[in-house]
């Protein structure tokens, strides 16, 4: 798993924050698909065009960097269930692997707690 590619899950804010390199490696998309393999505890992030299943990425300028987010309360509750943590859990950081130019894989059973929110 790469330390530069990955996501953080902010359960109390109902959002997923994407690392800058993750978005860059996916080609700076405006939309992504998220696929969850609950049996293997894997999350796949795939760049895509806008469609009914796509999540729009929100971009926010924060200090020196842009930050990339998705806000999705029900998705965050489901991810908490898959990972095995409480829905109001502390935030978690995950590394990822670039599978191809459109897809990143995140292992949901390999994480560390985010110290500050």
C-alpha positions as CSV (number, residue, x, y, z in Angstrom):
1,X,0.0,0.0,0.0
2,X,1.3,3.5,-0.9
3,X,1.3,6.2,1.8
4,X,0.6,8.7,-0.9
5,X,-2.4,7.0,-2.4
6,X,-5.4,6.5,-0.2
7,X,-8.4,7.9,1.6
8,X,-9.5,9.0,5.1
9,X,-12.9,8.2,6.4
10,X,-14.4,10.9,8.7
11,X,-17.4,9.1,10.2
12,X,-18.5,12.1,12.4
13,X,-18.5,14.4,9.3
14,X,-20.0,11.8,7.0
15,X,-17.3,12.3,4.4
16,X,-14.5,10.6,2.6
17,X,-11.3,12.6,2.0
18,X,-9.2,11.5,-1.0
19,X,-5.4,12.1,-0.9
20,X,-4.2,14.5,-3.6
21,X,-2.1,11.8,-5.3
22,X,-5.1,9.5,-5.4
23,X,-7.0,12.0,-7.4
24,X,-4.0,12.9,-9.6
25,X,-3.3,9.2,-10.4
26,X,-7.0,8.8,-11.4
27,X,-6.7,11.7,-13.9
28,X,-8.3,14.5,-11.8
29,X,-11.9,13.3,-12.3
30,X,-14.9,15.3,-11.4
31,X,-16.8,12.0,-10.6
32,X,-15.9,8.6,-9.2
33,X,-17.6,5.3,-8.7
34,X,-17.1,3.5,-5.4
35,X,-17.4,-0.3,-5.4
36,X,-17.4,-2.2,-2.0
37,X,-16.4,-5.8,-1.7
38,X,-17.8,-6.5,1.8
39,X,-16.6,-10.1,1.9
40,X,-12.9,-9.2,1.1
41,X,-13.2,-5.8,2.8
42,X,-12.0,-3.9,-0.3
43,X,-13.0,-0.5,-1.6
44,X,-12.5,0.3,-5.3
45,X,-12.4,3.9,-6.5
46,X,-12.8,4.4,-10.2
47,X,-12.8,7.6,-12.2
48,X,-15.9,8.1,-14.3
49,X,-18.1,10.5,-16.1
50,X,-21.3,11.7,-14.5
51,X,-24.1,9.1,-14.3
52,X,-26.7,8.1,-11.8
53,X,-24.2,6.0,-9.7
54,X,-21.4,8.5,-9.7
55,X,-20.3,10.5,-6.7
56,X,-19.3,14.1,-7.4
57,X,-15.9,15.1,-5.9
58,X,-16.0,18.4,-4.0
59,X,-12.8,20.4,-4.2
60,X,-11.8,22.8,-1.4
61,X,-8.7,24.9,-1.2
62,X,-7.2,24.3,2.3
63,X,-4.0,26.2,3.2
64,X,-1.5,25.1,0.6
65,X,-3.3,22.2,-0.9
66,X,-6.6,21.3,-2.5
67,X,-8.6,18.8,-0.7
68,X,-11.1,16.4,-2.3
69,X,-14.2,15.1,-0.6
70,X,-17.4,13.1,-1.0
71,X,-20.2,13.6,1.5
72,X,-22.4,10.5,2.0
73,X,-24.0,9.7,5.3
74,X,-25.6,6.3,4.4
75,X,-22.4,5.2,2.6
76,X,-20.3,6.1,5.7
77,X,-22.7,4.1,7.9
78,X,-22.3,1.1,5.6
79,X,-18.5,1.4,5.5
80,X,-18.4,1.5,9.3
81,X,-20.4,-1.7,9.3
82,X,-18.1,-3.4,6.8
83,X,-15.0,-2.3,8.6
84,X,-16.5,-3.3,12.0
85,X,-16.4,0.1,13.8
86,X,-19.1,2.2,15.3
87,X,-20.8,4.7,12.9
88,X,-19.6,7.6,15.1
89,X,-16.1,6.1,15.3
90,X,-12.9,8.1,15.2
91,X,-11.6,8.9,11.7
92,X,-9.5,6.3,9.9
93,X,-6.7,6.6,7.2
94,X,-6.2,4.0,4.6
95,X,-3.4,3.4,2.0
96,X,-4.2,2.3,-1.5
97,X,-2.9,0.7,-4.6
98,X,-3.2,2.0,-8.1
99,X,-4.5,-0.9,-10.2
100,X,-4.8,0.9,-13.5
101,X,-5.2,4.5,-14.8
102,X,-8.8,4.5,-13.7
103,X,-8.9,2.4,-10.5
104,X,-7.5,2.5,-7.0
105,X,-8.0,-0.3,-4.5
106,X,-8.2,0.3,-0.7
107,X,-8.0,-2.6,1.8
108,X,-10.5,-1.7,4.5
109,X,-8.9,-3.9,7.1
110,X,-5.6,-2.0,7.0
111,X,-5.9,1.4,8.6
112,X,-4.6,3.8,11.2
113,X,-6.6,6.3,13.3
114,X,-6.5,10.0,12.3
115,X,-5.2,11.9,15.2
116,X,-6.8,15.3,14.4
117,X,-9.9,16.1,12.5
